[in-house]
């Protein structure tokens, strides 16, 4: 049982166990996401490789002495898992994932339709949100990318809440009665009528696209199909260096990643 699985059943385990995923964090903000497997050694930037066997049984947030620095064994959050996911395609950023889940009403027990699995970054966040009684049905036209997504989701301990399916654009969906649909594909307007039939009345549809042309065409297609409350937004994220007497924004920020387009299926 992984660290994240424990959160949905009996709360956080107080100590690190074999099989857990640990975030090794240093004060210079260098981090390593490590699964605790007996015999594994982790190469680091500030000394000799560390043997993870020594971490088992230690409390989370314990310090680890290295040759030239000190690290800390932290419990990874979903943000850590998403941003450190093994990727062969772009990933949905946590700022966008968090908002779309709130806006889409995604919660435990929900039946979620995802079109465009990619590397599974968003799929992980959706799976954690619907656990332990819901399911994410994720579809991708490619057979190679979801293999990587499966590894990411298995590492997070969330495989029980994800059903992987292969599907080409325009093909009918094998199920209906979805509470929400998320589309992360280049031409989402081609799928609107099929998605509409698969959604419950009142269910949300969310489309993630990077360009104005895409969201313009998708918005008009949704309105033409009778969807209600079609709206679009963009989220920008700017970190702040909070230091006594010299607090200021950082010079770089996470600006444009995706536009988020929302609509509601009529009854």
C-alpha positions in Angstrom: 0.0 0.0 0.0 1.5 3.4 -1.0 1.6 6.6 1.0 -1.3 8.1 -1.0 -3.5 5.0 -0.7 -3.2 5.2 3.1 -4.6 8.7 3.0 -8.0 7.4 1.7 -8.3 4.5 4.1 -6.8 5.1 7.5 -5.1 8.5 7.3 -1.4 9.2 6.9 1.1 6.6 8.1 3.5 8.3 10.5 6.6 6.5 9.3 8.1 5.6 5.9 7.4 2.1 4.8 8.8 0.0 1.9 7.0 0.9 -1.3 6.2 4.5 -0.2 7.1 7.4 -2.4 9.2 10.0 -0.7 10.2 13.5 -1.7 13.9 14.1 -0.7 14.1 17.9 -0.3 17.0 20.2 0.1 17.0 23.9 1.2 18.3 25.0 -2.2 15.0 23.6 -3.6 16.6 20.6 -5.3 14.2 17.7 -4.9 14.1 14.0 -5.8 11.0 11.8 -5.9 12.0 8.4 -4.8 10.1 5.1 -4.3 11.4 3.2 -1.4 12.6 -0.1 -2.8 15.1 -2.2 -0.8 18.6 -2.0 -2.2 18.0 1.2 -4.2 20.6 4.0 -4.0 19.7 7.6 -4.9 22.2 9.7 -6.7 22.2 13.3 -5.3 23.8 16.6 -6.1 25.6 17.0 -2.8 27.4 13.8 -2.0 27.5 10.1 -2.3 24.4 8.1 -3.3 22.0 7.4 -0.4 20.7 3.9 0.4 16.9 4.1 0.8 16.9 1.1 3.2 18.0 3.5 5.9 14.8 5.5 5.5 12.4 2.7 6.4 10.7 3.2 9.8 11.8 6.8 10.0 9.2 9.6 10.5 8.3 11.8 7.5 10.2 15.1 7.6 13.2 13.4 9.2 16.6 14.9 8.3 19.2 13.0 6.2 22.8 13.9 6.5 24.7 14.0 3.2 28.4 14.7 2.5 27.8 18.4 1.7 24.3 19.3 2.8 21.3 18.0 4.7 18.1 16.8 3.1 14.6 16.0 4.5 12.3 13.1 3.8 9.0 14.7 3.0 5.6 13.2 2.2 4.9 14.1 -1.5 1.8 16.0 -2.4 -0.2 15.6 -5.5 1.6 18.7 -6.8 4.9 16.9 -6.4 3.7 13.8 -8.2 2.2 15.8 -11.1 5.2 18.0 -11.7 7.7 15.1 -11.3 5.7 12.7 -13.4 7.7 10.9 -16.1 6.5 12.6 -19.3 6.6 12.2 -23.0 4.1 15.0 -23.6 3.1 18.2 -21.9 1.4 18.0 -18.5 -1.5 19.9 -17.0 -0.2 22.2 -14.3 -1.5 21.9 -10.7 -2.9 25.5 -10.8 -5.2 24.4 -13.7 -6.0 21.0 -12.4 -7.1 22.3 -9.0 -9.4 24.9 -10.5 -11.0 22.6 -13.0 -11.7 20.0 -10.3 -13.5 22.6 -8.1 -15.3 24.1 -11.0 -16.2 20.7 -12.4 -17.6 19.5 -9.1 -15.2 16.5 -9.1 -15.3 14.7 -5.7 -15.2 11.2 -4.2 -17.6 8.9 -6.0 -17.6 10.8 -9.3 -17.5 9.1 -12.6 -15.1 11.1 -14.7 -14.5 10.9 -18.5 -11.1 12.1 -19.6 -10.2 12.3 -23.3 -6.5 12.6 -23.8 -4.5 10.6 -21.2 -1.1 11.8 -22.2 1.4 11.3 -19.5 -1.3 10.9 -16.8 -0.5 14.0 -14.8 -4.1 15.2 -14.7 -5.3 11.6 -14.5 -3.5 11.2 -11.1 -5.1 14.3 -9.6 -8.6 13.2 -10.9 -8.1 9.7 -9.4 -7.1 11.1 -6.0 -10.2 13.3 -6.1 -12.7 10.5 -6.9 -11.2 7.9 -4.6 -12.3 5.6 -2.9 -15.7 5.2 -4.6 -15.3 6.8 -8.0 -13.5 6.1 -11.2 -11.7 7.9 -14.0 -12.3 6.5 -17.4 -9.4 7.9 -19.5 -9.1 7.5 -23.3 -6.2 8.1 -25.6 -5.7 7.3 -29.3 -2.1 6.4 -28.8 -0.9 3.2 -27.3 2.6 4.4 -26.3 1.9 7.4 -24.0 -0.6 5.6 -21.7 2.1 3.1 -20.8 4.0 5.9 -19.2 0.8 7.2 -17.6 0.2 3.8 -16.1 3.6 3.9 -14.4 3.0 7.3 -13.0 -0.4 6.4 -11.6 0.9 3.1 -10.2 3.7 4.9 -8.4 1.1 7.2 -6.8 -0.9 4.2 -5.7 -4.0 5.2 -7.6 -4.3 2.4 -10.2 -7.6 1.1 -8.7 -9.3 4.3 -9.6 -8.4 4.6 -13.3 -9.7 2.6 -16.2 -7.4 3.0 -19.3 -9.0 2.7 -22.7 -7.8 3.1 -26.3 -10.1 5.1 -28.6 -9.8 7.0 -31.9 -11.4 10.4 -32.4 -15.1 10.1 -33.4 -15.6 6.6 -32.1 -18.6 6.0 -29.8 -17.9 5.7 -26.1 -18.6 2.4 -24.4 -20.4 4.0 -21.4 -22.5 6.9 -20.4 -23.7 8.5 -17.2 -20.5 10.5 -16.6 -20.6 13.3 -14.0 -18.0 15.4 -15.9 -15.8 15.3 -19.0 -12.4 16.7 -19.5 -10.9 17.1 -23.0 -7.2 17.7 -23.5 -7.0 17.2 -27.2 -6.2 19.5 -30.2 -9.7 19.5 -31.8 -12.2 19.0 -29.0 -15.1 20.4 -31.0 -15.1 17.2 -33.1 -16.1 15.3 -29.9 -18.9 17.5 -28.5 -21.9 15.6 -29.7 -20.5 12.2 -28.6 -19.5 13.6 -25.2 -22.9 15.2 -24.8 -24.6 11.9 -25.1 -22.3 10.4 -22.5 -22.9 13.1 -19.8 -25.6 13.3 -17.3 -27.9 16.3 -17.3 -26.2 19.1 -15.5 -22.8 17.6 -15.9 -19.8 19.8 -16.7 -17.6 19.7 -19.7 -14.1 21.1 -19.5 -11.8 21.7 -22.4 -8.1 22.5 -22.1 -6.4 24.2 -25.0 -3.5 26.6 -25.5 -4.6 28.8 -28.3 -7.3 31.4 -28.9 -8.4 29.8 -32.1 -9.1 26.5 -30.4 -11.2 27.9 -27.5 -13.1 30.2 -29.9 -14.2 27.3 -32.0 -14.9 25.1 -29.0 -17.0 27.7 -27.3 -19.2 28.2 -30.4 -19.6 24.5 -30.8 -20.7 24.1 -27.2 -23.3 26.9 -27.6 -24.5 25.4 -30.8 -25.0 22.0 -29.0 -27.1 23.7 -26.3 -24.5 23.7 -23.5 -25.2 26.3 -20.8 -23.0 28.8 -19.1 -20.1 28.6 -21.6 -17.1 30.5 -20.1 -13.4 30.6 -20.4 -10.5 31.7 -18.3 -6.8 31.6 -17.9 -4.8 31.3 -14.6 -1.5 32.9 -14.0 0.8 31.9 -11.1 3.5 34.2 -9.7 5.6 33.2 -6.7 6.7 35.7 -4.1 10.0 35.7 -2.4 8.9 36.3 1.2 12.0 37.6 3.1 12.2 40.1 5.9 12.7 43.6 4.5 13.0 42.5 0.9 9.8 40.6 -0.1 9.2 40.8 -3.8 7.8 38.7 -6.7 10.2 36.3 -8.4 11.5 37.4 -11.8 10.0 34.4 -13.6 6.4 33.1 -13.3 4.2 30.3 -14.6 2.1 32.4 -17.1 0.2 30.9 -20.0 -0.2 27.1 -19.8 -3.8 26.4 -20.9 -7.1 28.1 -21.4 -9.9 26.5 -19.4 -13.2 26.4 -21.1 -16.3 25.2 -19.2 -19.9 24.4 -20.2 -22.9 22.6 -18.6 -24.9 19.9 -20.3 -28.7 20.7 -20.4 -31.1 18.1 -19.1 
